[in-house]
Amino acid sequence: MENNTITYLVQEVIPEAEDVVTLRLRPLQNVIPPYKAGQFITVFFPETGHKEGKSYSLSSSPNESGMSITVRGVGTFSNKLIAKKIGDTINGSLPYGYFYSESEANAMILVAGGIGIVPLMSMIKCSRKVFPRRKIILLFSNKTPKHIIFRNELNELSRQSDGNLVVEYYLTQEMPKMEEKKGRIPVSDIFRCYEDFTDSELFICGSIEFVRDYWRGLKGAGVPVEKIYTEAFF
Ligand SMILES: Cc1cc2nc3c(=O)[nH]c(=O)nc-3n(C[C@H](O)[C@H](O)[C@H](O)COP(=O)(O)OP(=O)(O)OC[C@H]3O[C@@H](n4cnc5c(N)ncnc54)[C@H](O)[C@@H]3O)c2cc1C
């Protein structure tokens, strides 16, 4: 466990989807540490023998009063986290990481696979508050509708955005019934957004394979690599 570990108190537990929970956290010292939308904390469960801990992105926006992580229960750490109750504590690091926007006004093209939406949600909420005219396009891939996290919140933010936040859903394992599209996100769909906003930054977050495939695809299509930011969840 690291020396700069602090203790977070679980203040609220919000179910988001099957096996996905948002934990609202507050440091026991009561001061929310500064962070950028897109950063993460490392959580420690030394009893698992996994000394380095595991990373969890912040789903909250830095301009909210609290901070939160959103976790999909898949294994040892994540299931321990989603089992937390109000009043429990978690040892974790201060927020850090380099997956954040360097610009205030340029368009953002966000590509999320499943739980990879978490840091992108933080960026969306932050931008909508601080730079509401910033153009954001989110392409969000999920297996089925029940896997889609934050759908209501995203749709509401989009509805209030005067067209500045566009959200496209893709389903890989079920036929679309509502506003979704069928299949994986085609690289050509992302590239079309880029052609519309060539000053944009692109952010890709999801599994290692998801991030690798889209990074390669976009690079191959001609997007300059310095415009592509990636965060792989592993
Ligand atoms: C920068 C970063 C940010 C991240 N942000 C988030 C986030 O915001 N939210 C989030 O949910 N995750 C996030 N992750 C992923 C997170 O760090 C963990 O990797 C994830 O929660 C899995 O860890 P675990 O200990 O729960 O799973 P593990 O126990 O390591 O299991 C991993 C996989 O192995 C499978 N598995 C485990 N045990 C067995 C077994 N006995 N037999 C067969 N299969 C098994 C599980 O089904 C699972 O698919 C992030 C990762 C990084 C690097």
The ligand as a Gaussian input file, in Angstrom:
#p B3LYP/6-31G(d) Opt

LIG

0 1
 C       -6.841000       3.365000     -15.531000
 C       -7.927000       2.333000     -15.207000
 C       -9.174000       2.776000     -14.851000
 C      -10.179000       1.844000     -14.534000
 N      -11.414000       2.311000     -14.211000
 C      -12.406000       1.420000     -13.920000
 C      -13.714000       1.892000     -13.614000
 O      -13.993000       3.102000     -13.602000
 N      -14.665000       0.961000     -13.307000
 C      -14.395000      -0.389000     -13.321000
 O      -15.309000      -1.180000     -13.043000
 N      -13.167000      -0.854000     -13.647000
 C      -12.171000       0.012000     -13.929000
 N      -10.917000      -0.453000     -14.236000
 C      -10.652000      -1.922000     -14.158000
 C      -10.279000      -2.282000     -12.706000
 O       -9.042000      -1.684000     -12.356000
 C      -10.129000      -3.791000     -12.501000
 O       -9.192000      -4.280000     -13.431000
 C      -11.440000      -4.548000     -12.659000
 O      -12.367000      -4.100000     -11.681000
 C      -11.209000      -6.071000     -12.514000
 O      -10.554000      -6.331000     -11.311000
 P      -11.108000      -7.475000     -10.325000
 O      -10.087000      -7.658000      -9.245000
 O      -12.494000      -7.166000      -9.907000
 O      -11.179000      -8.695000     -11.306000
 P      -10.200000      -9.979000     -11.354000
 O      -10.409000     -10.788000     -10.130000
 O       -8.831000      -9.538000     -11.703000
 O      -10.879000     -10.691000     -12.578000
 C      -10.666000     -10.192000     -13.896000
 C      -11.370000     -11.090000     -14.889000
 O      -11.044000     -12.430000     -14.660000
 C      -12.239000     -13.167000     -14.471000
 N      -12.029000     -14.102000     -13.360000
 C      -11.734000     -13.800000     -12.082000
 N      -11.623000     -14.897000     -11.341000
 C      -11.841000     -15.939000     -12.195000
 C      -11.863000     -17.330000     -12.060000
 N      -11.632000     -17.941000     -10.874000
 N      -12.134000     -18.089000     -13.146000
 C      -12.363000     -17.508000     -14.341000
 N      -12.367000     -16.188000     -14.540000
 C      -12.110000     -15.421000     -13.489000
 C      -13.318000     -12.209000     -14.103000
 O      -14.573000     -12.641000     -14.579000
 C      -12.883000     -10.978000     -14.809000
 O      -13.385000     -10.927000     -16.110000
 C       -9.909000       0.449000     -14.571000
 C       -8.623000       0.025000     -14.941000
 C       -7.646000       0.933000     -15.255000
 C       -6.274000       0.449000     -15.635000

